[in-house]
Amino acid sequence: MFPELRKHKVSPRSLAGTALGLLAAAMLIWLGYRLRLNLAADSLLELLVVLGVALKVGFREASIVSLAANLGLWYFVVPPVFSFAIADPQNWIALAVFEATALLVSRLSARAKAQAGNATRRQRELEQLYTLSQRLLLLDRTAAAAPQIVSLIQQVFPCKAVMLFDAPTGRFHCAGQYDAALEDKMREIYANERDAQEDQAHMWLRTLRLGGSTVGSLALCGRGITTLTASALASLSAIALESAHSFARESRAEAEKQTEKLRAAVLDALAHDFQTPLTAIRTASSAQLTLGELAGVHKELVSIVDREAAKLSNLTTRLLRMSRLDSDEVRLHADEFNVPNLIRGVLESLEPQLAGHAVRATGIEKTLTLQADSELTAIALTQLLDNAAKYSDPGSAITISLEQQADEIRILVHNFGPVIPVEQRARIFERFVRGAWQEQQVSGTGIGLSVTKKVMEAHGGRVFVKSEADRGNTFALAFPNRPASAGDERRQLELAT
């Protein structure tokens, strides 16, 4: 009925307040006896004493004083005095009313005091949370956020220890003294996503949640922390921690972006610097071969120079195209072209590289138009066919096919060669990434497929690969299949006729 009477620890303040209350009640009873005050007057004086004890100390102490005062009034004031006998039954009612009034008033005053204390404590907690939130906004972005968070919490709140588990980094950060077993508890809290608290140890364990994800866990050790405060601290810590991680990710992304721009600029400069001497070498070697004055070994050596210079020129051209694809100023020059005709042109230009392989083409006998950048499409297809020639088994066939589906137009290049591991099938389209099987067979730069990916992304399409041991490797260029207008259909009929 009265929770204040349970789990109440006796303190020196409680004992002193009770003793003073009993002494005051005894003095008033003695004064009432000497002045021959009646029961009503003396009861009101005793009620003032009980109320004062309730306000200054607490309900339990006021209850003890009220019982003692009631017994004193009974013995010293109620006739016959110096006896616990009561001659007039109305005095029974008076004593009972006094005790009930004393208990009720004490209860109300104690509750009002507790509410005032709670309001003061909540206001102080709100001020502390506000102070902490302001300081969290001013975290040093150049340093790790988690150590700063635990240090600020311990500075603002009366915590013996604060520990934070940063899940993305897998590290613990602590301020104050703590038990080593606390780390295991915090891992368990994070894994189960379930808050906990230990009242005897004055410890609160909270999961750091932000939206639908969990970013870590927080442990607070201290007597001045409440359940609501612990939850609020967990929310503020989660926001500050995720904000720091987001800032770090943005910084890395910006740094990578600047690195990409620098790399593209370097590639562009190198490609231009290489093109001038290569043009001179090819001009000289081609002129020597055209004059026909060379024979035997000399002619073969000049042919090798001319052929290798052509390869270097092709490589620098790819570097130039890749650097332009990385630039923000790149714009597609979309036009409508006949895809089978483009495939035939690419195959004709790659006859030297495809020599030694039987090349088969399927699906190119019919007319199919595509709204895209024909030059970039030719670059992407050239890269796939060049890779197929390099990495095919000797003497194996290379197949190029054209497919039209409901949502895509696909150009497929199939060859038989080493199987591409599953974990490598996405990475081979990244710049400068080459598989171990590629490095062992053919030298290269690892930029060709990244160029192909850039081309397809610019068109809103995709490039992908399928690789099976018994069926070979198939690289696909998939363009969005946009519905043609009436004018487009008329142009297709004209091309077909």
Phi, psi and omega per residue, in radians:
M1 nan -0.791 3.111
F2 -2.030 1.722 -3.090
P3 -1.132 -0.361 3.127
E4 -1.132 -0.367 -3.114
L5 -1.458 -0.145 -3.125
R6 -1.862 2.585 3.091
K7 0.908 0.692 -3.105
H8 -1.756 2.060 -3.138
K9 -1.485 2.336 3.131
V10 -1.371 2.122 -3.133
S11 -2.022 2.836 3.076
P12 -1.006 -0.625 3.118
R13 -1.132 -0.684 3.122
S14 -1.138 -0.776 3.134
L15 -1.124 -0.726 -3.132
A16 -1.154 -0.719 3.130
G17 -1.142 -0.711 3.120
T18 -1.135 -0.743 -3.130
A19 -1.111 -0.767 3.121
L20 -1.140 -0.658 3.105
G21 -1.122 -0.757 3.116
L22 -1.129 -0.682 3.133
L23 -1.148 -0.747 3.125
A24 -1.125 -0.717 3.124
A25 -1.107 -0.716 3.133
A26 -1.133 -0.703 3.130
M27 -1.138 -0.693 3.129
L28 -1.177 -0.635 3.101
I29 -1.152 -0.740 3.120
W30 -1.127 -0.698 3.130
L31 -1.142 -0.712 3.103
G32 -1.113 -0.651 3.120
Y33 -1.166 -0.731 -3.099
R34 -1.208 -0.620 -3.110
L35 -1.570 0.021 -3.132
R36 0.993 0.758 3.096
L37 -1.279 2.602 3.098
N38 -1.402 3.065 -3.064
L39 -1.108 -0.677 -3.088
A40 -1.127 -0.816 -3.112
A41 -1.147 -0.782 -3.124
D42 -1.171 -0.583 3.122
S43 -1.130 -0.690 3.115
L44 -1.129 -0.697 3.087
L45 -1.104 -0.745 3.116
E46 -1.127 -0.610 3.138
L47 -1.119 -0.615 3.072
L48 -1.110 -0.691 3.115
V49 -1.122 -0.796 -3.134
V50 -1.068 -0.748 -3.137
L51 -1.109 -0.711 3.110
G52 -1.093 -0.718 3.100
V53 -1.121 -0.691 3.141
A54 -1.115 -0.681 -3.118
L55 -1.284 -0.688 -3.048
K56 -1.493 -0.590 -3.031
V57 -2.016 -1.159 -3.107
G58 2.907 3.054 -3.069
F59 -1.208 -0.694 -3.103
R60 -1.085 -0.805 -3.132
E61 -1.128 -0.699 3.117
A62 -1.131 -0.611 3.107
S63 -1.127 -0.718 3.116
I64 -1.115 -0.766 -3.135
V65 -1.132 -0.688 -3.127
S66 -1.134 -0.696 3.105
L67 -1.138 -0.746 3.129
A68 -1.128 -0.715 3.129
A69 -1.130 -0.680 3.127
N70 -1.085 -0.748 3.119
L71 -1.153 -0.672 3.133
G72 -1.132 -0.751 3.088
L73 -1.081 -0.714 -3.135
W74 -1.049 -0.742 -3.013
Y75 -1.458 -0.690 -2.997
F76 -1.749 -0.351 -3.013
V77 -1.964 -0.760 -3.065
V78 -1.284 2.188 3.094
P79 -1.161 2.545 -0.174
P80 -1.274 2.337 -3.104
V81 -1.208 2.838 -3.094
F82 1.000 0.600 3.104
S83 -2.774 2.610 3.122
F84 -1.601 0.197 3.049
A85 -1.462 2.586 -3.129
I86 -2.154 2.091 -3.106
A87 -1.393 -0.718 -3.104
D88 -1.752 2.091 3.140
P89 -1.035 -0.401 3.132
Q90 -1.135 -0.457 3.108
N91 -1.167 -0.533 3.027
W92 -1.005 -0.815 -3.135
I93 -1.119 -0.717 -3.130
A94 -1.081 -0.771 3.124
L95 -1.147 -0.715 3.132
A96 -1.126 -0.729 3.112
V97 -1.123 -0.703 3.116
F98 -1.034 -0.842 -3.102
E99 -1.128 -0.764 3.139
A100 -1.105 -0.747 3.128
T101 -1.117 -0.734 3.137
A102 -1.076 -0.791 3.139
L103 -1.146 -0.748 -3.110
L104 -1.145 -0.799 3.135
V105 -1.120 -0.707 3.113
S106 -1.089 -0.737 3.130
R107 -1.084 -0.812 -3.119
L108 -1.146 -0.738 3.140
S109 -1.158 -0.686 3.107
A110 -1.137 -0.698 3.114
R111 -1.145 -0.735 3.113
A112 -1.094 -0.697 3.102
K113 -1.120 -0.738 3.137
A114 -1.121 -0.729 3.125
Q115 -1.120 -0.712 3.092
A116 -1.113 -0.703 3.095
G117 -1.128 -0.734 3.108
N118 -1.105 -0.718 3.129
A119 -1.104 -0.735 3.106
T120 -1.115 -0.723 3.138
R121 -1.158 -0.719 3.120
R122 -1.134 -0.678 3.098
Q123 -1.111 -0.716 3.113
R124 -1.132 -0.702 3.116
E125 -1.135 -0.702 3.100
L126 -1.105 -0.713 3.098
E127 -1.110 -0.698 3.116
Q128 -1.167 -0.727 3.110
L129 -1.114 -0.678 3.114
Y130 -1.131 -0.760 3.107
T131 -1.066 -0.753 -3.138
L132 -1.129 -0.754 -3.137
S133 -1.075 -0.662 3.096
Q134 -1.123 -0.753 -3.124
R135 -1.205 -0.582 3.114
L136 -1.159 -0.519 3.094
L137 -1.206 -0.360 -3.088
L138 -1.812 0.428 3.124
L139 -1.066 2.562 3.086
D140 -1.291 1.939 -3.091
R141 -1.241 -0.270 -3.140
T142 -1.462 -0.194 -3.137
A143 -2.030 2.924 3.131
A144 -1.106 2.421 -3.053
A145 -1.386 -0.679 -3.031
A146 -1.024 -0.821 3.108
P147 -1.072 -0.604 3.115
Q148 -1.185 -0.649 -3.120
I149 -1.116 -0.863 -3.113
V150 -1.154 -0.610 3.121
S151 -1.169 -0.717 3.133
L152 -1.167 -0.705 3.127
I153 -1.062 -0.757 -3.123
Q154 -1.207 -0.537 3.116
Q155 -1.228 -0.665 -3.035
V156 -1.515 -0.639 -3.060
F157 -1.938 2.664 -3.121
P158 -1.361 1.265 -3.115
C159 -1.895 2.306 3.060
K160 -1.235 -0.611 3.129
A161 -2.680 2.546 3.069
V162 -2.339 2.246 3.109
M163 -2.274 2.420 -3.135
L164 -2.236 2.303 3.062
F165 -1.807 2.018 -3.140
D166 -1.619 1.773 -3.027
A167 -1.095 -0.768 -3.122
P168 -1.021 -0.583 3.128
T169 -1.711 -0.303 -3.134
G170 1.272 0.405 -3.070
R171 -2.003 2.662 3.072
F172 -1.813 2.485 3.102
H173 -2.314 2.294 -3.013
C174 -2.392 2.579 2.986
A175 -2.236 2.155 -3.099
G176 1.757 -3.001 -3.105
Q177 -1.657 2.411 -3.114
Y178 -2.620 2.835 3.095
D179 -1.490 2.448 -3.125
A180 -1.076 -0.484 -3.141
A181 -1.204 -0.217 -3.126
L182 -1.129 -0.522 -3.138
E183 -1.093 -0.727 3.118
D184 -1.121 -0.684 3.116
K185 -1.113 -0.688 -3.111
M186 -1.223 -0.623 3.050
R187 -1.109 -0.709 3.126
E188 -1.144 -0.726 3.105
I189 -1.061 -0.763 -3.138
Y190 -1.151 -0.747 -3.096
A191 -1.169 -0.712 -3.098
N192 -1.513 -0.228 -3.109
E193 0.942 0.818 -3.092
R194 -2.370 2.164 -3.139
D195 -1.278 2.749 3.125
A196 -2.677 2.886 3.057
Q197 -2.671 2.611 3.113
E198 -2.108 1.828 -3.032
D199 -1.141 -0.700 -3.092
Q200 -1.153 -0.641 3.131
A201 -1.561 -0.016 -3.099
H202 0.917 0.914 -3.085
M203 -2.178 2.368 3.081
W204 -2.110 2.245 3.110
L205 -2.005 2.149 -3.058
R206 -2.268 2.489 3.040
T207 -1.480 2.379 3.114
L208 -1.557 1.831 -3.110
R209 -1.961 2.503 3.058
L210 -2.471 1.904 -3.040
G211 1.207 -2.232 3.127
G212 -1.743 0.096 -3.095
S213 -1.979 2.760 3.109
T214 -1.932 2.196 -3.041
V215 -1.886 -0.075 3.126
G216 2.826 -2.782 3.117
S217 -2.555 2.776 -3.063
L218 -2.348 2.390 3.084
A219 -2.119 2.308 -3.140
L220 -2.190 2.238 3.124
C221 -2.133 2.041 3.138
G222 2.973 2.659 -3.102
R223 -1.393 -0.404 -3.054
G224 -1.552 0.210 -3.107
I225 -1.785 2.350 3.053
T226 -1.848 2.986 -3.123
T227 -1.087 -0.782 3.137
L228 -1.131 -0.686 3.119
T229 -1.124 -0.728 3.121
A230 -1.061 -0.751 3.120
S231 -1.141 -0.705 3.119
A232 -1.134 -0.707 3.101
L233 -1.116 -0.653 3.105
A234 -1.120 -0.727 3.135
S235 -1.133 -0.797 3.123
L236 -1.099 -0.704 3.134
S237 -1.137 -0.715 3.131
A238 -1.100 -0.755 3.139
I239 -1.114 -0.808 -3.125
A240 -1.122 -0.715 -3.122
L241 -1.150 -0.812 -3.135
E242 -1.182 -0.613 3.081
S243 -1.086 -0.726 3.109
A244 -1.135 -0.723 3.113
H245 -1.132 -0.692 3.124
S246 -1.118 -0.721 3.113
F247 -1.097 -0.718 3.129
A248 -1.131 -0.717 3.127
R249 -1.132 -0.732 3.115
E250 -1.115 -0.672 3.121
S251 -1.121 -0.759 3.116
R252 -1.128 -0.715 3.132
A253 -1.104 -0.714 3.121
E254 -1.160 -0.701 3.105
A255 -1.108 -0.736 3.110
E256 -1.130 -0.650 3.121
K257 -1.112 -0.766 3.113
Q258 -1.149 -0.637 3.091
T259 -1.115 -0.718 3.116
E260 -1.087 -0.740 3.128
K261 -1.105 -0.748 3.121
L262 -1.113 -0.734 3.141
R263 -1.132 -0.711 3.113
A264 -1.111 -0.683 3.123
A265 -1.148 -0.699 3.120
V266 -1.136 -0.777 3.117
L267 -1.064 -0.740 3.135
D268 -1.076 -0.784 -3.136
A269 -1.129 -0.772 3.137
L270 -1.095 -0.736 -3.124
A271 -1.100 -0.731 3.115
H272 -1.149 -0.699 3.135
D273 -1.148 -0.573 -3.141
F274 -1.337 -0.553 -3.018
Q275 -1.103 -0.677 -3.077
T276 -1.108 -0.935 3.114
P277 -1.161 -0.576 3.119
L278 -1.145 -0.670 3.099
T279 -1.098 -0.711 3.117
A280 -1.138 -0.721 3.137
I281 -1.122 -0.788 -3.122
R282 -1.159 -0.664 3.115
T283 -1.085 -0.774 -3.119
A284 -1.175 -0.775 -3.108
S285 -1.187 -0.691 3.120
S286 -1.150 -0.650 3.116
A287 -1.140 -0.718 3.111
Q288 -1.070 -0.719 -3.136
L289 -1.242 -0.594 -3.117
T290 -1.236 -0.657 -3.132
L291 -1.109 -0.475 3.090
G292 1.269 0.330 -3.135
E293 -1.544 -0.061 -3.134
L294 -1.728 2.633 3.118
A295 -2.617 2.763 3.039
G296 1.097 -2.282 -3.055
V297 -1.128 -0.660 -3.118
H298 -1.083 -0.737 3.133
K299 -1.153 -0.669 -3.141
E300 -1.164 -0.699 -3.141
L301 -1.166 -0.730 3.111
V302 -1.158 -0.599 3.090
S303 -1.112 -0.703 3.106
I304 -1.109 -0.755 3.115
V305 -1.048 -0.782 -3.120
D306 -1.122 -0.730 -3.120
R307 -1.172 -0.793 -3.130
E308 -1.219 -0.579 3.068
A309 -1.129 -0.627 3.087
A310 -1.128 -0.660 3.105
K311 -1.139 -0.749 3.120
L312 -1.122 -0.653 3.103
S313 -1.127 -0.691 3.105
N314 -1.131 -0.686 3.137
L315 -1.144 -0.777 3.124
T316 -1.137 -0.586 3.079
T317 -1.098 -0.704 3.101
R318 -1.127 -0.691 3.105
L319 -1.079 -0.728 3.107
L320 -1.090 -0.786 -3.102
R321 -1.153 -0.659 3.137
M322 -1.173 -0.724 3.126
S323 -1.118 -0.592 3.100
R324 -1.247 -0.613 3.087
L325 -1.162 -0.519 3.107
D326 -1.351 -0.242 -3.092
S327 -1.370 2.555 3.102
D328 -1.254 -0.234 -3.075
E329 -1.559 0.007 -3.106
V330 -1.179 2.342 3.085
R331 -2.275 2.425 3.092
L332 -1.301 2.401 3.017
H333 -1.840 1.351 -3.041
A334 -1.288 2.356 3.025
D335 -2.508 2.949 3.132
E336 -1.689 2.167 -3.112
F337 -2.407 2.823 3.133
N338 -1.499 2.005 -3.064
V339 -1.096 -0.789 3.106
P340 -1.009 -0.666 3.103
N341 -1.139 -0.670 3.104
L342 -1.130 -0.720 3.133
I343 -1.078 -0.759 3.140
R344 -1.094 -0.703 3.138
G345 -1.133 -0.716 3.122
V346 -1.151 -0.749 3.117
L347 -1.073 -0.670 3.130
E348 -1.157 -0.682 -3.134
S349 -1.249 -0.362 -3.103
L350 -1.807 0.307 -3.119
E351 -0.973 -0.738 3.115
P352 -1.095 -0.726 -3.123
Q353 -1.235 -0.530 -3.093
L354 -1.561 0.009 3.135
A355 -1.085 2.404 -3.105
G356 1.655 -0.063 3.086
H357 -2.182 2.377 3.028
A358 -1.328 2.075 -3.095
V359 -1.764 2.172 3.121
R360 -2.042 2.442 3.126
A361 -2.183 2.234 3.126
T362 -2.211 2.515 3.089
G363 1.449 0.059 -3.113
I364 -1.753 0.108 3.127
E365 -1.376 -0.324 3.131
K366 -1.770 2.820 -3.121
T367 -1.475 2.251 3.105
L368 -2.519 2.086 -3.133
T369 -1.756 2.702 -3.115
L370 -2.431 2.386 3.092
Q371 -1.640 1.702 -3.077
A372 -2.825 -3.135 3.065
D373 -1.470 1.893 -3.035
S374 -1.129 -0.648 -3.127
E375 -1.142 -0.820 3.127
L376 -1.158 -0.620 3.093
T377 -1.100 -0.724 3.097
A378 -1.106 -0.652 3.106
I379 -1.094 -0.820 -3.129
A380 -1.092 -0.778 -3.137
L381 -1.157 -0.682 3.108
T382 -1.042 -0.713 -3.139
Q383 -1.118 -0.743 3.139
L384 -1.137 -0.734 3.132
L385 -1.189 -0.683 3.109
D386 -1.100 -0.755 3.085
N387 -1.109 -0.699 3.127
A388 -1.071 -0.689 3.123
A389 -1.193 -0.659 -3.097
K390 -1.217 -0.746 -2.956
Y391 -1.837 0.163 3.085
S392 -1.369 2.720 3.000
D393 -1.136 2.503 -3.114
P394 -0.961 2.283 3.092
G395 1.357 -0.020 -3.127
S396 -1.365 2.830 -3.089
A397 -1.529 2.631 3.040
I398 -2.075 2.242 -3.082
T399 -2.045 2.283 3.034
I400 -2.064 2.266 -3.069
S401 -2.363 2.761 -3.110
L402 -2.164 2.212 -3.118
E403 -2.238 2.448 3.047
Q404 -2.048 2.090 3.122
Q405 -1.991 -3.131 -3.059
A406 -1.097 -0.686 -3.069
D407 -2.027 -0.097 -3.081
E408 -2.494 2.661 2.925
I409 -1.995 2.105 -3.022
R410 -1.999 2.388 2.964
I411 -1.942 2.022 -3.023
L412 -1.903 2.360 3.072
V413 -2.117 2.057 -3.073
H414 -2.047 2.438 3.071
N415 -2.610 2.864 3.075
F416 -1.841 2.082 -3.131
G417 -2.834 -2.882 -3.136
P418 -1.042 2.444 3.113
V419 -1.217 2.360 3.107
I420 -1.520 2.104 3.140
P421 -1.013 2.632 -3.091
V422 -1.038 -0.732 -3.084
E423 -1.206 -0.241 -3.118
Q424 -1.725 -0.165 -2.976
R425 -1.210 -0.440 3.065
A426 -1.580 -0.578 -3.051
R427 -1.306 -0.423 -3.092
I428 -1.171 -0.233 3.097
F429 -1.586 0.044 3.055
E430 -1.537 2.684 -3.071
R431 -1.174 2.394 3.079
F432 1.115 0.322 3.090
V433 -1.789 2.208 3.096
R434 -2.311 2.483 3.114
G435 -1.304 2.772 -3.136
A436 -1.069 -0.623 -3.140
W437 -1.171 -0.514 3.115
Q438 -1.272 -0.739 -3.104
E439 -1.120 -0.544 -3.122
Q440 -1.340 -0.494 -3.037
Q441 -1.651 -1.015 -2.980
V442 -2.289 2.438 3.059
S443 -1.331 2.649 -3.132
G444 -3.041 3.101 -3.085
T445 -1.818 -0.359 -3.095
G446 1.354 0.439 -3.132
I447 -1.922 -0.287 -3.020
G448 -1.084 -0.868 -3.110
L449 -1.219 -0.489 3.069
S450 -1.175 -0.622 3.055
V451 -1.110 -0.757 3.121
T452 -1.048 -0.747 3.128
K453 -1.100 -0.731 3.113
K454 -1.070 -0.718 3.135
V455 -1.062 -0.800 -3.096
M456 -1.216 -0.648 3.093
E457 -1.122 -0.651 3.102
A458 -1.106 -0.525 3.115
H459 -1.535 -0.043 -3.070
G460 1.342 0.296 3.126
G461 -1.866 -2.715 -3.099
R462 -2.670 2.780 3.024
V463 -2.219 2.392 -3.132
F464 -2.588 2.956 -3.103
V465 -2.366 2.502 2.973
K466 -2.103 2.345 -3.069
S467 -2.432 2.146 3.099
E468 -2.375 2.570 -3.044
A469 -1.083 -0.669 -3.060
D470 -1.717 -0.137 -3.102
R471 -2.050 -0.075 3.097
G472 1.466 -2.902 -3.081
N473 -1.960 2.381 3.119
T474 -2.252 2.053 3.036
F475 -1.756 2.430 -3.048
A476 -2.269 2.355 2.939
L477 -1.773 2.023 -3.084
A478 -1.982 1.935 3.112
F479 -1.705 2.534 3.052
P480 -1.058 2.352 -3.139
N481 -1.622 1.603 -3.132
R482 -1.461 2.358 -3.141
P483 -1.113 2.423 -3.120
A484 -1.451 2.617 3.077
S485 -1.457 3.107 -3.141
A486 -1.091 -0.677 3.104
G487 -1.130 -0.649 3.091
D488 -1.093 -0.719 -3.129
E489 -1.121 -0.689 3.118
R490 -1.113 -0.706 3.127
R491 -1.137 -0.645 3.104
Q492 -1.118 -0.695 3.102
L493 -1.105 -0.696 3.116
E494 -1.110 -0.719 3.120
L495 -1.133 -0.657 -3.108
A496 -1.192 -0.573 -3.127
T497 -1.485 nan nan
